Amino acid sequence: MNRPILREMTPDDAARVIALNEAVVDVTSPIDADRFAELDALSSLRLVAETNCEVVGFVLAMTDACGYDNGNYRWFAKRLKNFLYIDRIVVSATCRGLGLGRLIYSRIYELARQTGSVQVCAEMDLNPPNNASLDFHRKAGFIQLGTRILESGKQVSMQTRFLPCELEKS
C-alpha cells in the first residue's frame, strides 16, 4: 500500500465518501447524496485521503460562521467563538493506525490558523463508546467541555482543543 495523500474532495468522490460513512454510521450519522451536497456546501475543509487511487478516508469541517443547523454544532456555537467544527472524519478500517488521523488533523490545524480559529471542536460517542476516537482525541490534546444526549439516545462527549498561537507541526 502506498502512503496515503490528502487532496481536495471533488464531486466524483461523493459515492466513495458516502460508502465510507455508511461503514461507520453507528459512530457518525447517515449521509446520502443530498445530505452530502448540503455538508459539502457548508464545509470550509473537505478533503479525502487517497492511496493506490482509492479514497480511504475523508474529513468535513466548518467554521463557526457557517450557520450549520445541527445540534452538536449549535451546542459549540452557544459556548464558543472562533472555532473550527469537525463534522466528521472517517478512515477505512484497512487504513486505521497508519497515521492518517494525524495527517488529517495537521491540515485541520492549518485551516484553523488561516481562518483565525482559536480552537477545534468535535464530539465523540460516549454511550455507546467510540473508544478509538476518544483515545485518539485525548492523545491529541482535546478536552471535554460537556456532554449531550442525542435524540437517538446516544451520549456524546463535546470536546475542544485550544490551539497555541504558533501551531506546532503534527
C-alpha positions in Angstrom: 0.0 0.0 0.0 1.3 3.4 -1.0 1.5 6.2 1.6 -1.9 8.0 1.8 -2.1 11.5 0.4 -4.7 14.2 1.2 -6.4 16.1 -1.6 -9.4 18.3 -2.1 -12.6 16.4 -2.3 -14.4 16.6 -5.7 -17.9 15.7 -6.7 -16.6 12.5 -8.2 -15.7 11.4 -4.6 -19.3 11.6 -3.3 -20.2 7.9 -3.8 -17.0 6.7 -2.0 -17.4 9.2 0.8 -21.0 8.1 1.3 -19.9 4.4 1.3 -17.1 5.1 3.8 -19.5 6.9 6.1 -22.1 4.1 5.8 -19.4 1.6 7.1 -19.2 3.5 10.4 -22.7 5.0 10.5 -23.0 3.7 14.1 -20.5 6.4 15.2 -21.3 9.1 12.7 -24.7 9.9 11.3 -26.3 8.8 8.0 -25.4 10.6 4.8 -27.0 10.3 1.4 -26.3 12.2 -1.8 -28.5 15.2 -0.7 -27.0 15.4 2.7 -23.5 15.1 1.3 -24.2 18.0 -1.0 -25.5 20.1 1.9 -22.5 19.3 4.1 -20.1 19.9 1.2 -21.6 23.4 0.7 -21.2 24.3 4.4 -17.7 22.9 4.8 -14.5 25.1 4.8 -12.4 21.9 4.7 -13.3 19.0 2.6 -10.5 16.5 2.0 -10.2 12.9 1.0 -7.3 10.6 1.8 -6.3 8.5 -1.1 -3.9 5.6 -1.6 -3.4 3.4 -4.7 -6.0 5.7 -6.4 -8.7 4.7 -3.9 -10.4 7.1 -1.4 -9.7 5.6 2.0 -10.8 8.5 4.3 -12.3 11.9 4.4 -12.9 15.0 6.6 -15.6 17.6 6.5 -15.1 20.7 8.8 -16.8 24.0 9.1 -16.0 27.4 10.6 -18.2 28.9 13.4 -19.7 31.3 10.8 -21.3 28.7 8.5 -24.7 28.6 10.3 -24.9 24.8 10.3 -28.3 23.6 11.5 -27.0 20.7 13.7 -27.5 20.2 17.4 -23.8 19.5 18.1 -22.6 22.5 16.1 -25.2 24.7 17.8 -24.0 23.4 21.2 -20.5 24.6 20.5 -21.7 27.9 18.9 -23.6 28.8 22.1 -20.5 28.5 24.2 -17.5 29.3 21.9 -16.3 31.8 19.4 -13.7 31.4 16.7 -13.8 27.7 16.3 -13.5 25.1 13.6 -16.1 22.3 13.9 -15.3 18.8 12.7 -18.5 17.3 11.4 -16.9 14.0 10.6 -13.7 12.2 9.9 -13.8 8.7 8.6 -10.9 6.4 7.8 -11.4 3.0 6.3 -10.8 0.0 8.6 -7.8 -1.1 6.4 -6.0 2.2 6.9 -6.5 2.8 10.6 -3.4 3.0 12.7 -1.2 4.2 9.8 -1.1 7.9 10.9 -3.8 9.1 8.7 -5.7 10.8 11.6 -2.6 12.8 12.5 -2.2 13.8 8.8 -5.8 14.9 8.6 -5.5 16.9 11.8 -2.4 18.7 10.7 -4.5 20.0 7.8 -7.3 20.9 10.2 -4.9 22.9 12.3 -3.6 24.7 9.2 -7.1 25.7 8.2 -7.8 26.8 11.8 -4.8 29.1 11.7 -5.8 30.5 8.3 -9.4 31.2 9.4 -8.4 32.8 12.8 -10.0 29.9 14.7 -8.5 29.5 18.2 -9.9 26.0 18.8 -11.0 22.9 17.1 -14.2 21.2 18.2 -15.7 17.7 17.7 -17.9 15.2 19.5 -17.2 11.6 20.2 -19.6 8.8 21.3 -19.6 8.0 25.0 -22.6 5.7 25.1 -22.1 3.5 23.3 -18.4 4.4 23.5 -16.2 5.1 20.5 -13.0 4.2 22.4 -10.7 4.6 19.4 -11.8 8.1 18.8 -11.9 9.1 22.4 -8.3 7.8 22.9 -7.1 9.5 19.7 -8.5 12.8 20.7 -7.2 12.6 24.3 -3.7 12.0 22.9 -4.1 14.9 20.5 -4.9 17.3 23.4 -8.6 17.5 23.3 -10.6 18.2 26.5 -14.2 17.6 27.3 -16.3 20.7 27.7 -19.5 18.8 28.4 -21.8 16.0 27.2 -25.1 15.8 25.2 -27.7 13.1 24.9 -28.9 13.0 21.2 -32.4 12.2 20.0 -31.2 8.8 19.1 -30.3 8.1 22.8 -26.5 8.2 22.2 -24.5 10.3 24.6 -21.6 12.3 23.1 -18.6 14.0 24.6 -18.3 17.6 23.4 -14.6 18.2 23.1 -12.2 21.0 22.0 -8.6 21.5 21.5 -7.4 25.1 22.1 -4.7 26.0 19.6 -1.4 27.7 20.6 -0.6 31.0 19.0 2.1 29.2 16.9 0.8 25.8 15.7 3.2 23.1 16.1 3.9 20.7 13.2 1.9 17.5 13.9 
